Amino acid sequence: MTTPEAVTPLAVTLEQSVVVLANPSAGRGRHAGALAEVLTRLRAAGHAVRVLDAPDRAAALTAAREAVRDGVAALVAVGGDGTMHLALQAVAGTATPLGVVPAGTGNDFATEVGIPADPLAAAAAIARGLAAGQGRTFDLARMTGPDSPDPTWFGAVLGAGFDAIVNERANRMRWPRGPRRYDVAIMAELARLRARTYTLTLDGVTSAEPAVIVAIGNTGSYGGGLRVCPDADPTDGLLDVVIGRPMSRFTLTRLKPRLYSGTHVDHPLVVQHRARTVELAADGITTYADGERALPLPVTVTAVPGALTLVG
């Protein structure tokens, strides 16, 4: 459950522009035609609005970081959790506020922090926040690895168990395309399901954890409403860790529907922890943060209080 977030004043002026990071293919393109109206709503605050033009994610991140360094009024992510995740890499730990216009298939982070589900309503809320000079502060999770020169920030959930393994397989597959690819990947990995042994260190206390589910949450949900860390609170300065101990294919399959309500944590094979810093290691696992491919294990994840200022 999320406690009331802190309201923070925004040090912005009308001379500063609002920069938009948009993914027109988010949500399978169903909101692509709404971008022009979103921009109109954003301009209601009196700021000039410009859309970043970049050929790929790497170029978009570079452009977003340059915009933040130049001192924009806000960076606005129009898309799903992947677009939000990209924007976080530019604004985390800075005074630049982030606006989120949910236009993806999942929009888990936006839902968790109370952003309107309708893109136009979300854009209008951002404009009101800018006009009033008020934002909200939330924690973020900061992840580092031995071979990563820069931290990876995430707002929602880091997956490092069965879900991450499925994502890795799906991303290697050339067929089928679309959502069916993940269905095929799930069936393939269920057939070879086995527990991995993770080394888990919570605020300096280390244990060996055989597991099939491993999730670290700043907020509660990922994957389009799967409440894997149902008690995570992005204002408490802590990370929630959910471990699913070794279980059969049948048990894992039966457990999945309970993820939507968060009641899986009541199962005797599921345990929860809470910590400020989590160190996680295992062989052959690549993590996924906010649904995006992130760092290979081992990683260190730290809750950073107030690392994000959100407008809207």
Protein Blocks (a to p, Z undefined) as FASTA:
>chain_A
ZZddddddddddfkbccdddddfkgghlpmmmmmmmmmmmmmmnopacdddddfbfklmm
mmmmmmmmnopabdcdeddfklmmmmmmmmgopabdcddddfbfnommmmmnopafblkl
mmmmmmmmmmnopacdddddddddfklmbacddfkbccfbfmlmmmmmmmmpcbdehjkl
mmmmmmmmmmmgccddddddeehiacddddfbdcddfblbeehipafblmbcfklopacd
dddddddfklmmmmmmmmmnopmmmpmkbccdddfbdcdddehiacdeehiacddddddd
dddehkacceZZ
